[in-house]
Amino acid sequence: MEKLKATVMPVRSLFDDGDANYTIPIYQRNFAWGAEQIEQLIRDVRDAMNEGEDNYFLGNLIVTERDSKTTDSKSIDYEVIDGQQRLTTLYLLLTYLKHSTPSVPDTYRDRLRYQSRARSTDALRRIWSNRPGHAGPGTAVAHEDQGIHQGFNIISQLMDQTVPKGDKRAEFAVYLQNCVTLVRTVLPKKTDLNRYFEIMNTRGQQLQQVDILKARLMAFLDSDAVRACFAWVWEACADMDSYVQMSLTRGDTETRKMLFGDDWAWLRVSSFNELLAAHSKRVIQAHDANTFEVSDAALTLDKALLKYATAGVASLSEDPDNVRFRSTIEFPAFLLHVLKVWRGDDSDNEGGLDDKKLIKHFAAEFHHKAADDSKVREFLVFLIRCRNYFDAYVLKRQFTATNVDEGDWSLQRLVKGKVPQGRKSASPRYINTATLAVVEVEDDGEVDHASNDLLLIESMLRVTYTSPQTMHWITHVLSIANKHPPEETVVTLGHRLRSYARERVRSQLSETGEPATGFDISRIVFTYVDYLLAIEVPNADFRFTFRNSIEHFYPQGPNTEFQSAYGALGDSSDIDLFGNLALVTVRDNSKFTNSPPIIKAASDAIVAQSPKLRKMADIAKVEMRAWDSLAIIAHHTAMVDLLRHDLASRSAP
């Protein structure tokens, strides 16, 4: 233990610590971080910088010193045991900044390598060495690790969207290197790594902010029975992959009817006392094993924190009818949306949805014990009502026997179904959200027009704003649901979300209505155009998918042979026009590489991702050289005109 070395290090020292190098051992998996993880890292660092934090702790890096194969005693080679995804992302981010700011030194070169995986190391070296405009950093080469190139391409596009070029990006580069820190822990040589991994994989659950928040709010309440009721409702709302009617009253249809009515559809109670009465009756009559015992509520705050941090909620997901759904967001993010609606805050300030500040946001609202007992009770009723609305009006992923791996978008609400043969009580059924008739519904049925319209625009917003901090549209959904009866909510939501999307698109266009060029075009411009094209010719087969990579249909780096066979553009700048670009998955962007448009057009599975790309492919299929400057400009004009016409329509869709 005396040989264990743990050092807090800024990123600059991590990669410029004498002659320290890092090797990813062969037993570690390849680089696998995608857009969601990379975007979270970049936004966290940017937010810390913008808020003036002196330091931002990024996490741990566990390494061990490798046996040196050289006589150079100054050279230290560390084998990365834990933290390689974060380390590789940092190296790729520094590589990107090296090409656009002067503060990243060349001494970082080759500090990161992959053991016995030349494909990965070669990709890192190529990206570091190439400058924009010279085959482009991130340009994939067939024999190199595509995951590395994909990661760099994601960083390139996310940085263009989140950190403006110029002084702000230069400031970001300096902050990343000097103020972002990690703890580098060097394990002694001959450490039993198998034992280390065993310990790390079985370590106890860490206390989360949401656990602390729960205990703090419960501390405001004035009795054991009230705190027990609070815990019951809170835990049910926390089970985000189950409909709240089920997680709150699993196995207890009498209480479900009491709280959600004969049809189980909507919350019927309006006060905490009604919840308290239902809970008291449930405890006395059912002795539900999943409800916190009344004696638990009398624990001290410190003991409550420990208990709640380790309390399991697995029993809340035992119903096979519920495990087929996956929520769009997790419980801490949901709490922040509810708090914003509670406050009447419909702004797009990303800090309002930052779950790292969950306790801080709630502390500003609930801070005086004497005054907040009733306020906490009111908030709990509001919380469960919002959960009921969230389940009905915010899309989920639904997994069925025919789509078990990736699932499909779903917008359904829970109602009481028929009593199955051989059973004494009814089972839940899930019907299209816009369907008003709920009497003895037997199955889901086809998606109705109103539900499909709302599902399409919600899925468009979902794949556009992938970070929980940017999903402000969910706040709007909850706000509207709280203001309108169910028979009006779906149509009202469609109008409001359409207007919201228009506002976001309009902010990304010039005064003349033109989008930016190349990688500077915001993702919402691509996805909203796809939405407009999809509703022009309704297609039941089209589904929005997660796409993060901007594809140049006429490729960026055509060589002389390519231009001779397929033609050259009349103006090289046409290559970055919106008319030549489409949004595809990172993997499919790598598959396309420098293929000619007529070849790309034949890739039906990729083309199907985007109605805009489908139009481009139809043009390119005409003949070998059909996709030229004239075709790009014509398609560009058509798409821009489509946007201008829609944005001029401020009325209902």
C-alpha positions as CSV (number, residue, x, y, z in Angstrom):
1,M,0.0,0.0,0.0
2,E,3.0,2.3,0.6
3,K,3.7,2.1,-3.1
4,L,0.2,3.1,-4.2
5,K,0.5,6.6,-5.8
6,A,-2.6,8.7,-6.3
7,T,-2.1,12.2,-7.8
8,V,-4.6,14.9,-8.8
9,M,-3.5,16.0,-12.3
10,P,-4.8,18.5,-14.8
11,V,-5.1,17.2,-18.3
12,R,-2.0,19.0,-19.4
13,S,0.2,17.2,-16.9
14,L,-1.5,13.9,-17.7
15,F,-0.2,14.0,-21.3
16,D,2.9,16.1,-20.7
17,D,4.2,14.5,-17.5
18,G,7.9,14.1,-18.4
19,D,8.0,11.1,-20.8
20,A,4.8,9.3,-19.6
21,N,3.0,7.3,-22.2
22,Y,-0.2,5.3,-21.9
23,T,-0.9,1.9,-23.4
24,I,-4.4,0.4,-23.7
25,P,-3.7,-3.3,-23.0
26,I,-5.1,-6.0,-25.3
27,Y,-7.6,-7.3,-22.7
28,Q,-9.4,-3.9,-22.8
29,R,-12.2,-3.4,-25.3
30,N,-11.8,-1.1,-28.3
31,F,-12.9,2.5,-28.1
32,A,-16.6,2.5,-27.9
33,W,-17.9,5.8,-26.7
34,G,-20.7,7.3,-28.8
35,A,-22.3,10.7,-29.3
36,E,-24.2,10.6,-25.9
37,Q,-21.1,10.0,-23.7
38,I,-18.9,12.4,-25.7
39,E,-21.5,15.1,-25.8
40,Q,-21.9,14.8,-22.0
41,L,-18.2,15.2,-21.4
42,I,-17.9,18.3,-23.7
43,R,-21.0,20.0,-22.2
44,D,-19.8,19.3,-18.7
45,V,-16.4,20.9,-19.3
46,R,-18.0,23.8,-21.2
47,D,-20.5,24.5,-18.4
48,A,-17.8,24.4,-15.7
49,M,-15.8,26.9,-17.7
50,N,-18.8,29.2,-18.4
51,E,-19.7,29.2,-14.7
52,G,-16.2,30.2,-13.7
53,E,-15.3,27.0,-11.7
54,D,-11.6,27.0,-10.8
55,N,-11.4,23.2,-11.4
56,Y,-13.6,20.5,-12.8
57,F,-13.0,16.9,-11.6
58,L,-13.6,14.5,-14.5
59,G,-13.0,11.2,-12.8
60,N,-10.3,8.5,-12.0
61,L,-7.6,7.0,-14.1
62,I,-6.2,3.7,-12.8
63,V,-2.9,2.6,-14.3
64,T,0.1,0.4,-13.5
65,E,3.7,0.8,-14.6
66,R,4.7,-1.5,-17.4
67,D,8.1,-3.1,-17.7
68,S,10.2,-0.8,-19.9
69,K,11.8,-2.3,-23.0
70,T,14.3,0.5,-23.3
71,T,17.3,1.7,-21.2
72,D,15.8,5.2,-21.1
73,S,15.0,5.6,-17.4
74,K,13.1,8.8,-18.1
75,S,10.5,7.0,-20.2
76,I,7.5,5.6,-18.2
77,D,4.9,3.5,-19.9
78,Y,1.6,3.1,-18.0
79,E,-0.8,0.4,-18.7
80,V,-4.4,1.7,-18.4
81,I,-6.5,-0.5,-16.1
82,D,-9.6,1.7,-15.7
83,G,-10.7,4.8,-17.5
84,Q,-9.5,4.1,-21.1
85,Q,-12.7,5.4,-22.7
86,R,-12.4,8.7,-21.0
87,L,-8.7,8.9,-21.7
88,T,-9.1,8.2,-25.4
89,T,-11.9,10.8,-25.7
90,L,-9.6,13.4,-24.0
91,Y,-6.8,12.6,-26.4
92,L,-9.2,12.9,-29.4
93,L,-10.6,16.2,-28.1
94,L,-7.1,17.6,-27.6
95,T,-6.2,16.4,-31.1
96,Y,-9.2,18.3,-32.5
97,L,-8.3,21.4,-30.5
98,K,-4.7,21.1,-31.7
99,H,-5.9,21.7,-35.3
100,S,-7.9,24.8,-34.4
101,T,-6.1,26.5,-31.4
102,P,-2.5,27.3,-30.7
103,S,-2.5,26.2,-27.0
104,V,-2.2,22.4,-27.6
105,P,1.4,21.4,-27.8
106,D,2.9,18.9,-30.2
107,T,4.4,17.1,-27.2
108,Y,1.1,15.2,-26.7
109,R,1.8,13.3,-29.9
110,D,1.9,9.5,-29.5
111,R,1.2,9.7,-25.7
112,L,-1.6,7.2,-26.2
113,R,-1.2,3.8,-27.9
114,Y,-3.1,0.5,-28.1
115,Q,-1.2,-2.7,-27.4
116,S,-1.1,-5.2,-30.3
117,R,-3.7,-3.1,-32.2
118,A,-1.9,-1.2,-34.9
119,R,-5.3,-0.3,-36.4
120,S,-6.1,1.8,-33.4
121,T,-2.7,3.4,-32.9
122,D,-2.5,4.2,-36.7
123,A,-5.8,5.9,-36.5
124,L,-4.7,8.1,-33.6
125,R,-1.5,9.0,-35.4
126,R,-3.3,9.9,-38.7
127,I,-5.8,12.1,-36.9
128,W,-3.1,13.9,-35.0
129,S,-1.0,14.5,-38.1
130,N,-3.5,15.5,-40.7
131,R,-4.7,19.1,-40.9
132,P,-8.2,20.1,-42.0
133,G,-8.2,20.3,-45.8
134,H,-5.5,17.6,-46.1
135,A,-7.7,14.4,-46.4
136,G,-9.2,15.8,-43.2
137,P,-8.6,14.6,-39.6
138,G,-11.0,11.7,-39.0
139,T,-10.9,10.6,-42.6
140,A,-11.2,6.8,-42.3
141,V,-8.7,4.5,-43.9
142,A,-9.9,1.0,-44.5
143,H,-7.3,-0.8,-42.3
144,E,-7.6,1.6,-39.3
145,D,-9.9,1.5,-36.3
146,Q,-13.3,2.9,-37.5
147,G,-14.3,3.5,-33.9
148,I,-11.5,6.0,-33.4
149,H,-12.4,7.9,-36.6
150,Q,-16.1,7.9,-35.6
151,G,-15.3,9.3,-32.2
152,F,-13.2,12.1,-33.8
153,N,-16.0,12.9,-36.3
154,I,-18.5,13.1,-33.4
155,I,-16.2,15.5,-31.5
156,S,-15.8,17.7,-34.6
157,Q,-19.5,18.1,-35.1
158,L,-20.3,18.5,-31.4
159,M,-17.6,21.2,-30.9
160,D,-19.0,23.1,-33.9
161,Q,-22.4,23.0,-32.2
162,T,-21.5,23.7,-28.6
163,V,-18.3,25.7,-28.5
164,P,-18.1,28.6,-31.0
165,K,-14.9,29.1,-33.0
166,G,-12.6,31.9,-32.0
167,D,-11.9,33.2,-28.5
168,K,-14.4,30.9,-26.9
169,R,-12.9,27.8,-28.3
170,A,-9.4,29.0,-27.4
171,E,-10.6,29.6,-23.9
172,F,-12.1,26.1,-23.9
173,A,-8.8,24.6,-24.9
174,V,-6.9,26.3,-22.1
175,Y,-9.5,25.4,-19.5
176,L,-9.6,21.8,-20.6
177,Q,-5.8,21.5,-20.2
178,N,-5.3,23.5,-17.1
179,C,-8.5,23.3,-15.0
180,V,-10.0,19.8,-15.8
181,T,-8.5,17.3,-13.4
182,L,-8.3,13.6,-12.9
183,V,-6.9,11.4,-10.2
184,R,-4.3,9.2,-11.6
185,T,-3.7,6.2,-9.4
186,V,-0.7,4.1,-10.1
187,L,-1.1,0.5,-8.8
188,P,2.1,-1.2,-7.7
189,K,3.8,-3.6,-10.1
190,K,2.7,-7.2,-9.7
191,T,-0.8,-6.1,-8.6
192,D,-3.3,-9.0,-9.0
193,L,-5.4,-7.3,-11.6
194,N,-8.0,-10.1,-11.5
195,R,-8.5,-9.4,-7.9
196,Y,-8.7,-5.7,-8.6
197,F,-11.4,-6.1,-11.2
198,E,-13.4,-8.4,-8.9
199,I,-13.3,-5.8,-6.1
200,M,-14.3,-3.0,-8.5
201,N,-17.2,-5.0,-10.0
202,T,-18.7,-5.8,-6.6
203,R,-18.3,-2.5,-4.8
204,G,-21.3,-1.1,-3.1
205,Q,-23.7,1.4,-4.6
206,Q,-22.6,5.0,-4.3
207,L,-24.8,7.6,-2.7
208,Q,-26.4,9.7,-5.5
209,Q,-27.7,13.2,-5.4
210,V,-31.3,12.0,-5.9
211,D,-30.9,9.8,-2.7
212,I,-29.7,12.8,-0.7
213,L,-32.5,15.0,-2.1
214,K,-35.1,12.4,-1.1
215,A,-33.8,12.3,2.5
216,R,-33.7,16.1,2.7
217,L,-37.3,16.5,1.5
218,M,-38.5,13.8,3.9
219,A,-36.8,15.7,6.8
220,F,-39.3,18.6,6.2
221,L,-42.2,16.3,6.9
222,D,-43.8,16.1,10.3
223,S,-44.7,12.5,11.0
224,D,-43.6,8.9,10.4
225,A,-46.8,8.1,8.5
226,V,-46.4,11.1,6.2
227,R,-42.7,10.3,5.5
228,A,-43.7,6.7,4.7
229,C,-46.3,7.9,2.3
230,F,-43.8,10.2,0.7
231,A,-41.3,7.3,0.2
232,W,-44.0,5.1,-1.3
233,V,-44.9,7.7,-4.0
234,W,-41.3,8.8,-4.6
235,E,-40.1,5.3,-5.2
236,A,-43.0,4.6,-7.6
237,C,-42.2,7.7,-9.6
238,A,-38.5,6.8,-9.7
239,D,-39.2,3.6,-11.6
240,M,-39.1,5.3,-14.9
241,D,-39.5,2.2,-17.1
242,S,-42.8,1.3,-15.6
243,Y,-46.1,3.2,-15.8
244,V,-46.7,4.8,-12.5
245,Q,-50.2,3.2,-12.1
246,M,-48.4,-0.1,-11.9
247,S,-45.3,0.8,-9.9
248,L,-47.5,2.5,-7.2
249,T,-50.1,-0.2,-6.8
250,R,-48.6,-3.4,-8.1
251,G,-50.8,-6.3,-7.2
252,D,-53.4,-4.0,-5.6
253,T,-56.2,-3.1,-8.0
254,E,-58.3,-1.7,-5.3
255,T,-55.8,1.1,-4.5
256,R,-55.3,1.6,-8.2
257,K,-59.0,2.2,-8.7
258,M,-59.0,4.5,-5.7
259,L,-56.2,6.7,-7.1
260,F,-56.6,6.4,-10.9
261,G,-60.4,5.8,-11.3
262,D,-62.3,2.9,-12.7
263,D,-60.4,3.0,-16.0
264,W,-57.0,3.3,-14.3
265,A,-56.1,6.1,-16.8
266,W,-55.6,9.4,-14.9
267,L,-54.7,10.4,-11.4
268,R,-58.0,11.3,-9.7
269,V,-56.7,12.6,-6.3
270,S,-55.8,16.2,-5.8
271,S,-54.4,16.3,-2.3
272,F,-51.7,14.7,-0.2
273,N,-54.3,13.6,2.4
274,E,-55.9,11.4,-0.3
275,L,-52.6,9.8,-1.0
276,L,-52.0,9.4,2.7
277,A,-55.3,7.7,3.2
278,A,-54.7,5.3,0.3
279,H,-51.2,4.5,1.7
280,S,-52.5,3.9,5.2
281,K,-55.2,1.5,3.9
282,R,-52.7,-0.2,1.7
283,V,-50.3,-0.8,4.6
284,I,-53.0,-2.0,7.0
285,Q,-54.8,-4.3,4.5
286,A,-52.1,-5.5,2.1
287,H,-48.9,-5.2,4.2
288,D,-47.1,-4.6,0.9
289,A,-43.6,-5.8,1.2
290,N,-42.3,-3.2,-1.3
291,T,-43.6,-0.2,0.7
292,F,-41.1,1.3,3.3
293,E,-42.2,0.4,6.8
294,V,-43.4,3.2,9.0
295,S,-40.5,2.6,11.4
296,D,-38.1,3.4,8.6
297,A,-39.3,7.0,8.5
298,A,-38.1,7.6,12.1
299,L,-34.5,7.0,11.1
300,T,-32.0,9.9,11.6
301,L,-31.1,11.8,8.5
302,D,-27.6,10.2,8.3
303,K,-29.0,6.7,8.7
304,A,-31.8,7.4,6.2
305,L,-29.2,8.5,3.6
306,L,-27.4,5.2,3.9
307,K,-30.6,3.2,3.9
308,Y,-32.0,4.9,0.8
309,A,-28.7,4.7,-1.0
310,T,-28.8,0.9,-0.8
311,A,-32.5,0.3,-1.0
312,G,-33.4,-1.8,-4.0
313,V,-36.3,-1.1,-6.3
314,A,-36.0,-4.2,-8.5
315,S,-39.5,-5.4,-7.3
316,L,-41.0,-2.4,-9.1
317,S,-40.1,-3.8,-12.5
318,E,-41.3,-7.4,-12.0
319,D,-44.5,-6.9,-14.1
320,P,-43.8,-8.4,-17.5
321,D,-46.2,-5.9,-19.1
322,N,-44.0,-3.1,-18.0
323,V,-40.4,-4.2,-18.7
324,R,-41.0,-3.8,-22.4
325,F,-40.8,0.0,-22.1
326,R,-37.7,2.2,-21.7
327,S,-38.0,5.8,-20.5
328,T,-36.6,8.7,-22.5
329,I,-34.9,10.1,-19.4
330,E,-33.9,9.0,-15.9
331,F,-35.5,10.0,-12.7
332,P,-33.1,12.9,-11.7
333,A,-33.7,14.6,-15.1
334,F,-37.5,14.0,-14.7
335,L,-37.4,15.7,-11.3
336,L,-35.7,18.8,-12.8
337,H,-38.4,19.0,-15.5
338,V,-41.1,18.8,-12.9
339,L,-39.4,21.5,-10.8
340,K,-39.3,23.8,-13.8
341,V,-43.0,23.3,-14.5
342,W,-43.7,23.8,-10.8
343,R,-41.8,27.1,-11.0
344,G,-43.4,28.1,-14.3
345,D,-40.0,28.2,-16.0
346,D,-40.2,27.3,-19.7
347,S,-36.7,28.7,-20.6
348,D,-34.1,26.7,-22.5
349,N,-31.4,27.4,-20.0
350,E,-29.3,24.2,-20.0
351,G,-28.3,24.7,-16.4
352,G,-31.9,24.1,-15.3
353,L,-31.7,20.5,-16.5
354,D,-28.2,19.8,-15.2
355,D,-28.6,16.8,-12.8
356,K,-25.2,17.5,-11.2
357,K,-27.0,20.5,-9.7
358,L,-30.1,18.6,-8.6
359,I,-29.7,19.4,-4.9
360,K,-28.8,23.0,-5.6
361,H,-31.9,23.6,-7.7
362,F,-34.2,22.0,-5.1
363,A,-32.5,23.8,-2.2
364,A,-33.4,27.1,-3.8
365,E,-37.1,26.1,-3.7
366,F,-37.3,24.1,-0.4
367,H,-35.1,25.7,2.2
368,H,-37.1,26.7,5.4
369,K,-38.3,23.7,7.5
370,A,-41.0,25.7,9.2
371,A,-42.7,26.8,6.0
372,D,-42.0,23.8,3.7
373,D,-43.9,20.9,5.3
374,S,-47.1,21.7,3.3
375,K,-45.0,22.7,0.3
376,V,-43.3,19.3,0.1
377,R,-46.7,17.6,0.3
378,E,-48.0,19.7,-2.5
379,F,-44.9,19.0,-4.6
380,L,-45.3,15.2,-4.1
381,V,-48.9,15.4,-5.5
382,F,-47.6,17.5,-8.4
383,L,-44.8,15.0,-9.0
384,I,-47.1,12.0,-9.3
385,R,-49.5,13.9,-11.6
386,C,-46.6,14.9,-13.8
387,R,-45.4,11.2,-13.9
388,N,-48.9,10.2,-15.0
389,Y,-48.7,12.8,-17.8
390,F,-45.1,11.9,-18.7
391,D,-46.1,8.2,-19.2
392,A,-49.0,9.2,-21.5
393,Y,-47.5,12.1,-23.5
394,V,-43.7,11.5,-23.7
395,L,-42.5,8.9,-26.1
396,K,-40.8,5.7,-25.0
397,R,-38.9,2.8,-26.6
398,Q,-41.1,-0.2,-26.7
399,F,-39.7,-3.7,-27.1
400,T,-41.8,-6.5,-28.6
401,A,-41.2,-10.1,-29.7
402,T,-40.6,-8.8,-33.2
403,N,-38.4,-5.9,-32.2
404,V,-36.6,-7.1,-29.1
405,D,-33.1,-5.6,-29.6
406,E,-33.6,-2.0,-30.5
407,G,-37.3,-1.5,-29.9
408,D,-39.5,1.2,-31.6
409,W,-40.9,4.5,-30.6
410,S,-44.1,4.3,-28.6
411,L,-46.7,6.8,-27.5
412,Q,-49.3,5.0,-25.4
413,R,-51.1,5.4,-22.2
414,L,-52.2,2.8,-19.6
415,V,-55.9,1.8,-19.1
416,K,-57.8,-1.1,-17.6
417,G,-58.2,-4.0,-19.9
418,K,-60.4,-7.1,-19.8
419,V,-60.1,-9.8,-17.2
420,P,-58.0,-12.5,-18.8
421,Q,-59.4,-16.0,-18.9
422,G,-58.6,-17.9,-15.7
423,R,-57.8,-14.8,-13.7
424,K,-59.9,-12.8,-11.2
425,S,-58.7,-9.3,-11.9
426,A,-58.2,-7.2,-15.0
427,S,-54.8,-6.6,-16.5
428,P,-53.3,-3.3,-17.8
429,R,-53.5,-2.5,-21.4
430,Y,-51.6,0.1,-23.4
431,I,-53.5,2.2,-26.0
432,N,-52.6,5.0,-28.4
433,T,-52.5,8.2,-26.4
434,A,-55.0,10.1,-28.5
435,T,-57.6,7.3,-28.2
436,L,-60.4,8.5,-25.8
437,A,-62.5,5.3,-25.6
438,V,-61.0,3.0,-23.0
439,V,-63.8,0.6,-22.1
440,E,-62.4,-3.0,-22.0
441,V,-59.7,-2.3,-24.5
442,E,-58.3,-5.6,-25.7
443,D,-55.1,-4.6,-27.6
444,D,-53.1,-1.7,-28.8
445,G,-54.4,-1.4,-32.4
446,E,-53.0,0.6,-35.2
447,V,-51.5,4.0,-34.4
448,D,-54.1,6.7,-35.0
449,H,-53.4,9.8,-37.0
450,A,-53.2,12.2,-34.0
451,S,-50.9,9.9,-32.0
452,N,-48.7,9.3,-35.0
453,D,-48.3,13.1,-35.7
454,L,-47.3,13.7,-32.1
455,L,-45.0,10.6,-32.1
456,L,-43.2,11.8,-35.2
457,I,-42.4,15.3,-33.9
458,E,-41.4,14.0,-30.5
459,S,-39.1,11.4,-32.0
460,M,-37.6,14.1,-34.2
461,L,-36.9,16.2,-31.1
462,R,-35.6,13.1,-29.2
463,V,-32.9,12.2,-31.8
464,T,-32.0,15.9,-32.3
465,Y,-31.4,16.8,-28.6
466,T,-29.7,13.7,-27.2
467,S,-28.3,15.2,-24.0
468,P,-30.8,15.2,-21.1
469,Q,-29.7,18.8,-20.5
470,T,-31.1,19.9,-23.8
471,M,-34.5,18.1,-23.8
472,H,-36.4,21.3,-22.9
473,W,-39.3,20.1,-25.1
474,I,-40.2,17.6,-22.3
475,T,-40.8,20.6,-20.0
476,H,-43.2,22.0,-22.5
477,V,-45.1,18.7,-22.7
478,L,-45.6,18.5,-19.0
479,S,-46.5,22.2,-18.8
480,I,-49.2,21.8,-21.5
481,A,-50.5,18.5,-20.0
482,N,-51.1,20.3,-16.7
483,K,-53.1,23.1,-18.3
484,H,-55.4,21.1,-20.7
485,P,-57.9,18.2,-20.3
486,P,-56.9,15.0,-22.0
487,E,-59.2,15.5,-25.0
488,E,-57.4,18.7,-25.9
489,T,-53.8,17.8,-24.9
490,V,-52.6,15.8,-27.9
491,V,-53.6,18.4,-30.5
492,T,-52.3,21.2,-28.4
493,L,-49.0,19.4,-27.9
494,G,-48.6,18.9,-31.6
495,H,-49.0,22.6,-32.3
496,R,-46.7,23.7,-29.5
497,L,-43.9,21.3,-30.3
498,R,-44.1,22.2,-34.0
499,S,-43.8,25.9,-33.0
500,Y,-40.9,25.0,-30.6
501,A,-39.1,23.2,-33.4
502,R,-39.6,26.2,-35.8
503,E,-38.1,28.5,-33.2
504,R,-35.1,26.3,-32.9
505,V,-34.6,26.1,-36.6
506,R,-35.1,29.8,-37.1
507,S,-32.3,30.5,-34.7
508,Q,-29.9,28.5,-36.8
509,L,-30.6,30.3,-40.1
510,S,-29.2,33.5,-41.4
511,E,-31.4,36.6,-41.8
512,T,-32.1,35.5,-45.4
513,G,-33.2,32.1,-44.2
514,E,-30.0,30.3,-45.3
515,P,-28.5,27.5,-43.2
516,A,-24.8,27.5,-42.4
517,T,-22.4,25.3,-44.5
518,G,-20.6,22.0,-43.8
519,F,-20.2,20.9,-40.3
520,D,-21.5,24.2,-38.9
521,I,-25.1,23.2,-39.8
522,S,-27.1,22.4,-36.7
523,R,-28.6,19.0,-36.3
524,I,-32.1,20.5,-35.9
525,V,-32.0,21.8,-39.5
526,F,-31.4,18.3,-40.8
527,T,-34.0,16.6,-38.7
528,Y,-36.7,19.2,-39.1
529,V,-36.3,19.0,-42.9
530,D,-36.7,15.3,-42.7
531,Y,-39.8,15.8,-40.6
532,L,-41.3,18.2,-43.1
533,L,-40.6,15.7,-45.9
534,A,-42.0,12.9,-43.9
535,I,-45.4,14.6,-43.3
536,E,-45.6,15.6,-47.0
537,V,-46.0,12.0,-48.0
538,P,-46.9,10.0,-44.9
539,N,-44.9,6.8,-44.7
540,A,-45.7,4.3,-42.0
541,D,-42.3,2.7,-42.5
542,F,-40.3,5.9,-41.7
543,R,-38.8,6.2,-38.2
544,F,-36.4,8.7,-36.8
545,T,-33.2,7.1,-35.7
546,F,-30.2,8.5,-33.8
547,R,-27.9,10.1,-36.5
548,N,-24.9,12.2,-35.6
549,S,-22.7,12.3,-38.6
550,I,-23.0,14.8,-41.5
551,E,-22.5,13.0,-44.8
552,H,-21.1,14.7,-47.9
553,F,-23.0,13.0,-50.7
554,Y,-20.5,14.2,-53.2
555,P,-17.4,13.2,-51.2
556,Q,-15.0,15.7,-49.6
557,G,-11.7,14.4,-51.0
558,P,-12.3,13.1,-54.6
559,N,-9.0,12.2,-56.3
560,T,-8.3,12.7,-60.0
561,E,-9.4,9.2,-60.9
562,F,-12.8,9.8,-59.2
563,Q,-13.3,13.1,-60.9
564,S,-12.5,11.6,-64.3
565,A,-15.0,8.8,-63.8
566,Y,-17.8,10.6,-62.0
567,G,-17.2,14.3,-62.8
568,A,-15.9,17.3,-60.8
569,L,-18.0,20.0,-59.2
570,G,-18.3,23.3,-61.1
571,D,-17.5,25.1,-57.8
572,S,-15.6,23.3,-55.0
573,S,-17.5,25.2,-52.4
574,D,-20.7,23.5,-53.5
575,I,-19.5,20.4,-51.6
576,D,-20.4,22.1,-48.2
577,L,-23.9,23.3,-49.3
578,F,-26.9,22.0,-47.4
579,G,-28.0,20.5,-50.7
580,N,-25.0,18.1,-50.7
581,L,-25.4,17.1,-47.0
582,A,-27.5,14.6,-45.1
583,L,-27.4,13.3,-41.6
584,V,-26.6,9.6,-41.1
585,T,-25.3,7.3,-38.4
586,V,-21.5,7.5,-37.8
587,R,-21.1,3.9,-38.8
588,D,-22.9,4.4,-42.1
589,N,-20.9,7.6,-42.8
590,S,-17.8,5.4,-42.5
591,K,-19.3,2.9,-44.9
592,F,-19.9,5.5,-47.5
593,T,-16.4,7.0,-47.2
594,N,-15.4,8.3,-50.7
595,S,-17.9,6.3,-52.7
596,P,-19.5,8.0,-55.6
597,P,-23.1,9.3,-55.2
598,I,-24.5,6.7,-57.6
599,I,-23.1,3.9,-55.4
600,K,-24.3,5.5,-52.2
601,A,-27.8,5.9,-53.7
602,A,-28.0,2.1,-54.0
603,S,-27.6,1.6,-50.2
604,D,-31.3,1.4,-49.4
605,A,-30.9,0.7,-45.7
606,I,-28.8,3.8,-45.2
607,V,-30.8,6.0,-47.6
608,A,-34.0,5.0,-45.7
609,Q,-32.7,6.9,-42.6
610,S,-33.5,10.3,-44.1
611,P,-36.3,11.5,-46.5
612,K,-33.9,14.2,-47.6
613,L,-31.2,11.7,-48.4
614,R,-33.8,9.6,-50.3
615,K,-34.5,12.6,-52.6
616,M,-30.8,13.0,-53.2
617,A,-30.4,9.3,-54.0
618,D,-33.3,9.4,-56.4
619,I,-31.5,12.1,-58.4
620,A,-28.2,10.4,-58.2
621,K,-29.6,7.1,-59.6
622,V,-30.5,8.7,-62.9
623,E,-27.0,8.3,-64.4
624,M,-23.4,8.2,-63.3
625,R,-22.7,11.9,-63.2
626,A,-26.2,13.1,-62.3
627,W,-25.1,14.4,-58.9
628,D,-23.2,17.5,-59.9
629,S,-23.1,21.2,-59.0
630,L,-26.4,21.9,-60.7
631,A,-28.1,19.0,-58.9
632,I,-26.6,20.1,-55.5
633,I,-27.8,23.7,-56.0
634,A,-31.2,22.7,-57.2
635,H,-31.7,20.4,-54.2
636,H,-30.3,23.0,-51.8
637,T,-32.7,25.6,-53.2
638,A,-35.7,23.2,-52.8
639,M,-34.9,22.4,-49.2
640,V,-34.3,26.0,-48.2
641,D,-37.5,27.0,-49.9
642,L,-39.3,24.2,-47.9
643,L,-37.9,25.6,-44.7
644,R,-38.7,29.2,-45.5
645,H,-42.3,28.4,-46.4
646,D,-42.8,26.4,-43.2
647,L,-41.2,29.0,-41.0
648,A,-43.5,31.7,-42.5
649,S,-46.5,29.6,-41.4
650,R,-46.8,30.7,-37.8
651,S,-50.3,29.3,-37.4
652,A,-51.1,25.7,-36.5
653,P,-49.5,23.0,-38.7
